[in-house]
Amino acid sequence: MKPFQVPSAFTTTFTLEYGVSEADMRRLYENAKRDQWNASKDIPWTDALPSDGRVIADELIDIYGSPLWESLPEADKVALNRRIAAWRLSVLMHGEQGALLACSQMVDIVQGADQKFFQATQVLDEARHNEVLSRYLADRLEGLTYPMPVNEKDLFDSILSESRWYLKTIALQLVAETFAVALFKMMSESALDPVLGTICKRILQDESRHMGFGMLSLPRVVSEASDTERRELEDYTCFALEKTLLGFFPLEAYQDVGFSPRQIDEVKRYRRETAAANDYAPFRKYFKKDMHTAMVSNLARLGLLTDRVRPRLEKLGISLPAS
């Protein structure tokens, strides 16, 4: 996969006051220092893989339980299991590098020492996540790696080219990272490979701090925004939600197993029908609950999801929390 460049321009703030001005933010920084872990030493890389080669529960595969799934030979079921896991982990790995780059910019553009110190710890967190996911794909999934989906690239093109820290924070910490948390939780609960389970749990420890940055830093920005600025904040939030919640389908994984275009259309149809009709499907059971209890409630609490953008939210299947 070839690297790509994202043009950006922003003003770097060199602060000369290093004392504590935001106690809660400094506490977040102290927690980050306390909770650091080493991807080389703290992951049980030598633990045995499951004997059949599966790394996640088959229930996390969209077509599990369908006639098409039942018709597959066992070898194809295992191959699809590994490729679906690799596809999801690749999406997360690319996102972690996007977060690494965005947070390195944030160190420059946030104003106070408390925020700069915390963002510096998140740069290290994201580098570690990028490292551990890359190593997992290389060591445990024999180098299976998939390209960055278009929607994910669009989102990070926007985040990395945006000069305002608070818009970066909305899109990164409160939308993309909260979505990633839901996926990591889902994969942690369903991991058959103990190494994958450990990795997901370690990453989740870090992600809760990252969301905390947004909830501590954004209330003043939103409350002091003019009507025009508030509309921009709401619209950017919707843009980030649309790019994060739409357009993610592991097409390449199905193609690698040999699915025909007709079979892939069947997969997409079964996926839509199952998601619409079955609240016990794993995607809805884990992801929808986490999305609404974390992402939607946090954004609404900040005042970023309003009646003005309700039609855009409804197209994403998002209902506003009761006020």
VOPA-18719 format. One line per 2 residues: number of its first residue (from 1); their letters; for each residue x negated, y, z of C-alpha. Coordinates in steps of 0.02 Angstrom, whole numbers, always signed. Layout:
NUM) A) X,Y,Z | ...
***
This chain:
1) MK) +0,+0,+0 | -69,+169,-52
3) PF) -74,+314,+72 | +25,+470,+32
5) QV) +6,+651,+83 | +134,+769,+160
7) PS) +93,+956,+142 | +120,+1054,+302
9) AF) +83,+1225,+376 | +104,+1283,+555
11) TT) +27,+1400,+682 | -80,+1325,+819
13) TF) -55,+1395,+994 | -211,+1400,+1105
15) TL) -147,+1418,+1283 | -260,+1489,+1419
17) EY) -149,+1446,+1568 | -173,+1269,+1631
19) GV) -75,+1265,+1793 | +92,+1177,+1815
21) SE) +236,+1281,+1747 | +361,+1140,+1713
23) AD) +353,+1016,+1857 | +463,+884,+1774
25) MR) +359,+889,+1615 | +197,+875,+1713
27) RL) +271,+725,+1806 | +307,+644,+1637
29) YE) +124,+670,+1593 | +69,+592,+1758
31) NA) +182,+442,+1725 | +106,+423,+1552
33) KR) -70,+417,+1624 | -14,+290,+1755
35) DQ) +70,+174,+1630 | -61,+158,+1494
37) WN) -97,-18,+1429 | -223,-94,+1310
39) AS) -160,-183,+1155 | -321,-285,+1145
41) KD) -321,-348,+1324 | -142,-342,+1390
43) IP) -56,-445,+1255 | -69,-637,+1265
45) WT) -132,-655,+1086 | -187,-835,+1112
47) DA) -16,-900,+1165 | +50,-1034,+1047
49) LP) +177,-992,+913 | +344,-1086,+915
51) SD) +319,-1257,+837 | +445,-1229,+697
53) GR) +369,-1060,+645 | +519,-952,+691
55) VI) +479,-789,+782 | +655,-720,+814
57) AD) +824,-801,+841 | +911,-847,+678
59) EL) +1063,-750,+741 | +972,-589,+697
61) ID) +974,-634,+513 | +1123,-548,+429
63) IY) +1187,-705,+342 | +1171,-821,+492
65) GS) +1325,-932,+500 | +1381,-894,+322
67) PL) +1406,-1028,+188 | +1250,-961,+102
69) WE) +1148,-984,+260 | +1214,-1160,+287
71) SL) +1166,-1206,+109 | +982,-1159,+133
73) PE) +854,-1296,+162 | +767,-1288,+331
75) AD) +604,-1224,+254 | +695,-1076,+177
77) KV) +781,-1036,+342 | +612,-1029,+429
79) AL) +535,-926,+288 | +680,-803,+294
81) NR) +666,-790,+483 | +483,-742,+470
83) RI) +509,-621,+327 | +657,-532,+407
85) AA) +552,-512,+566 | +405,-448,+463
87) WR) +516,-325,+370 | +588,-252,+530
89) LS) +418,-244,+614 | +345,-160,+459
91) VL) +479,-25,+467 | +438,+2,+650
93) MH) +250,+1,+618 | +264,+135,+483
95) GE) +375,+236,+599 | +245,+226,+737
97) QG) +115,+303,+621 | +239,+438,+574
99) AL) +263,+474,+759 | +74,+473,+786
101) LA) +52,+607,+652 | +200,+710,+711
103) CS) +144,+711,+892 | -33,+760,+842
105) QM) +47,+912,+760 | +152,+943,+915
107) VD) -4,+961,+1023 | -47,+1112,+914
109) IV) +122,+1196,+907 | +205,+1174,+1078
111) QG) +174,+1321,+1192 | +130,+1270,+1369
113) AD) -5,+1159,+1444 | +124,+1040,+1519
115) QK) +198,+1004,+1347 | +26,+992,+1264
117) FF) -38,+871,+1395 | +113,+758,+1375
119) QA) +108,+762,+1185 | -75,+709,+1193
121) TQ) -22,+552,+1289 | +111,+515,+1159
123) VL) -20,+524,+1021 | -113,+384,+1112
125) DE) +48,+286,+1140 | +94,+293,+955
127) AR) -82,+243,+902 | -71,+92,+1018
129) HN) +101,+44,+949 | +35,+58,+772
131) EV) -114,-50,+820 | -16,-186,+909
133) LS) +117,-204,+773 | -14,-208,+636
135) RY) -111,-342,+728 | +47,-444,+758
137) LA) +90,-443,+574 | -89,-490,+528
139) DR) -118,-624,+660 | +52,-701,+694
141) LE) +140,-676,+527 | -8,-710,+413
143) GL) -19,-531,+349 | +163,-516,+295
145) TY) +192,-329,+278 | +325,-230,+185
147) PM) +322,-52,+115 | +401,+99,+198
149) PV) +586,+114,+151 | +636,+270,+54
151) NE) +746,+339,+194 | +607,+320,+321
153) KD) +485,+411,+206 | +612,+550,+177
155) LF) +635,+574,+363 | +449,+584,+401
157) DS) +418,+696,+250 | +539,+816,+334
159) IL) +471,+796,+511 | +289,+816,+460
161) SE) +320,+967,+349 | +429,+1055,+479
163) SR) +338,+1192,+576 | +460,+1208,+722
165) WY) +425,+1091,+868 | +605,+1081,+925
167) LK) +667,+1016,+756 | +526,+887,+755
169) TI) +579,+836,+930 | +762,+813,+883
171) AL) +722,+704,+732 | +579,+607,+811
173) QL) +609,+584,+997 | +799,+591,+1003
175) VA) +847,+507,+838 | +709,+400,+760
177) ET) +633,+342,+925 | +802,+305,+1004
179) FA) +845,+200,+851 | +678,+111,+869
181) VA) +713,+78,+1053 | +876,-9,+1007
183) LF) +782,-118,+880 | +642,-159,+1003
185) KM) +771,-207,+1134 | +861,-318,+1010
187) MS) +700,-403,+957 | +640,-419,+1137
189) ES) +801,-508,+1185 | +792,-625,+1036
191) AL) +604,-657,+1020 | +557,-840,+1008
193) DP) +372,-798,+999 | +319,-748,+1177
195) VL) +188,-630,+1106 | +321,-532,+1012
197) GT) +427,-524,+1169 | +282,-454,+1270
199) IC) +241,-325,+1135 | +421,-262,+1129
201) KR) +432,-246,+1318 | +267,-150,+1326
203) IL) +320,-30,+1189 | +488,+0,+1274
205) QD) +399,+59,+1431 | +320,+199,+1330
207) ES) +473,+246,+1228 | +577,+295,+1379
209) RH) +451,+433,+1417 | +457,+496,+1238
211) MG) +645,+520,+1244 | +621,+606,+1412
213) FG) +517,+742,+1327 | +663,+789,+1216
215) ML) +788,+793,+1358 | +674,+905,+1462
217) SL) +616,+1023,+1325 | +771,+1053,+1218
219) PR) +911,+1117,+1333 | +843,+1295,+1338
221) VV) +817,+1299,+1149 | +997,+1246,+1118
223) SE) +1074,+1359,+1250 | +980,+1513,+1187
225) AS) +1012,+1481,+1001 | +1113,+1605,+900
227) DT) +1266,+1543,+804 | +1161,+1530,+646
229) ER) +1021,+1439,+736 | +1145,+1320,+819
231) RE) +1219,+1273,+651 | +1044,+1235,+588
233) LE) +1009,+1127,+740 | +1172,+1031,+715
235) DY) +1141,+1007,+528 | +963,+947,+555
237) TC) +1024,+824,+685 | +1149,+754,+560
239) FA) +1015,+744,+426 | +904,+643,+543
241) LE) +1048,+528,+590 | +1094,+499,+407
243) KT) +915,+456,+358 | +895,+342,+510
245) LL) +1061,+249,+505 | +1084,+225,+318
247) GF) +990,+133,+182 | +893,+2,+281
249) FP) +916,-168,+198 | +776,-300,+192
251) LE) +790,-327,+5 | +609,-380,-18
253) AY) +623,-514,+116 | +768,-598,+25
255) QD) +679,-581,-141 | +524,-664,-69
257) VG) +625,-817,-19 | +692,-829,-196
259) FS) +867,-758,-180 | +946,-713,-346
261) PR) +1030,-543,-376 | +1199,-629,-359
263) QI) +1149,-705,-192 | +1083,-538,-130
265) DE) +1250,-458,-174 | +1332,-596,-72
267) VK) +1215,-558,+74 | +1262,-373,+69
269) RY) +1447,-414,+61 | +1437,-536,+207
271) RR) +1334,-409,+304 | +1468,-274,+281
273) ET) +1612,-389,+323 | +1528,-463,+476
275) AA) +1476,-293,+544 | +1652,-226,+518
277) AN) +1746,-373,+593 | +1636,-452,+727
279) DY) +1588,-355,+882 | +1484,-503,+939
281) AP) +1368,-497,+791 | +1194,-464,+863
283) FR) +1171,-301,+769 | +1328,-227,+845
285) KY) +1310,-310,+1015 | +1139,-235,+1049
287) FK) +1113,-91,+931 | +1284,-7,+936
289) KD) +1288,-10,+1126 | +1114,+63,+1139
291) MH) +1145,+192,+1003 | +1300,+260,+1089
293) TA) +1236,+253,+1268 | +1069,+334,+1225
295) MV) +1061,+421,+1057 | +1238,+486,+1040
297) SN) +1265,+531,+1223 | +1098,+622,+1235
299) LA) +1126,+722,+1076 | +1303,+765,+1131
301) RL) +1243,+814,+1305 | +1122,+937,+1224
303) GL) +1264,+1011,+1121 | +1198,+951,+953
305) LT) +1350,+848,+904 | +1503,+959,+886
307) DR) +1673,+961,+803 | +1598,+1059,+659
309) VR) +1494,+907,+605 | +1623,+776,+655
311) PR) +1660,+727,+472 | +1475,+689,+440
313) LE) +1466,+588,+601 | +1622,+488,+560
315) KL) +1544,+433,+395 | +1404,+357,+501
317) GI) +1526,+268,+616 | +1486,+388,+759
319) SL) +1625,+448,+872 | +1595,+595,+989
321) PA) +1596,+552,+1174 | +1748,+611,+1271
323) S) +1714,+781,+1347
***
